[in-house]
Structure formats: C-alpha cells, structure tokens
Amino acid sequence: WSNAWAAMLLALSSISPSNSNIASITAPFRFRRVLKIIREELARCLRGSEDFETKDSLHTMLKGGGDGDDYSKPVPNLKGAVIEAILELLGEIEESANNIAAQALDHIHANEVIMTVGYSKTVEAFLKGAARKRKFEVIVAESAPSYQGQQLARSLAQSGIDTTLITDSAVYAIMSRVNKVIIGTHTVMADG
C-alpha cells in the first residue's frame, strides 16, 4: 500500500469480529490506535513536522471535513513511517508489563491476601516480582467458562507462591479475607 486509505482498509481487515476472546474485545481499541498512527504519519509525511497533533476526529475525516488531507493520494515514505510507529507501539506494549512488575514491591506487603481473576501475563509478572522478596497468599478465581484462572494458579504455585484456586461463586464468601484485588488489563499505555 502507498496511501492512507489502503493502510486503513488493511487495518480494518485485520479485525475478526467472530472471535470471542480478549483479542476480539480489544480489537476496536487497537484499530483506533492504528488509525491514529496512520493519520499522524500521513500528516508528518505531508507536512514534514514532528510536532503534529491530530485535531479532527475519525468521524469528521470520514465525512469529508477536517484538515483537507487527501487520504487516497500516494505518499512517499508513508509505509515505512507507519510500520516504524506501529513497531514502537508494540515495543511499548511489551515493555509495559515489565514496568508494572517492577513496581510490585511498592504495592504488595508481607502476609497480605491478594485476589485476582482469570489469567493475565501482567498480573502474573507483578505477583512473581513481589514474591521474590515478600511472602503473601494469592486467591485466584477460576474465571468460568474459560477457566483461565487455573493457568495462573498453576503458574504461581509452581513459583512457590501460596495459591488457592476458587470458583467464581466463592468470591463473595472469601472477599472478607482479602486485602487487595488485582485485576489484569490487556495493556496500559503511557498516555492512559
């Protein structure tokens, strides 16, 4: 592809609405982020400015109003700039779990009881990071019907963390013993 419309259509075709996993739930957010990258890189390529900030919404752009950029016009270097920006985003996503895990000792204290639900790589790294210097108990709700909590509970137990797996319906009964609840997110970006 050599123009912004082709890049946007390629991004749109990568969304699979038939899946019911977390990737399909977060797909619209990832799609919007990629569209924003395409629009920013198009403006940078056309204007040669690094300080560009998109002011028009996607809705305004699609209705034909806004900044007047021609999204169907071939733009040299657009593909490379978009790929570089997307790779930077992917690197930021990968690094976010490590940054969060590095803060574990600030938030988890000795002898606490922590509850979590399902499986999250970020929560797993966070809890394992804290377990290097602190002793605590983790209660994992199994997260039916996918039962992803079993995977997290097994991983934590194999790492030497005192772990209890409970059914989702037992959360209410156990909650009074819990000091903290840690819920995983798909990712947290620097800009929120």
Buried (B, 14 or more C-beta within 10 A) or exposed (E): EEBBBBBBEEBEEEBEEEEEEBEEEBBEEBBEBBBBBBBBBBBBBBEEEEEBEBEBEBEEBEEEEBBEBEBEEEBEEBBEBBEEBBEEBEEBBEEBBEEBBEEBEEEBEEEBBBBBBBBBBBBBBBBBBBBEEBEBBBBBBBBEEBBBBBBBBBBBBEEEBEBBBBEBEBBEEBEEEBEEEBEBEBBEEEEE
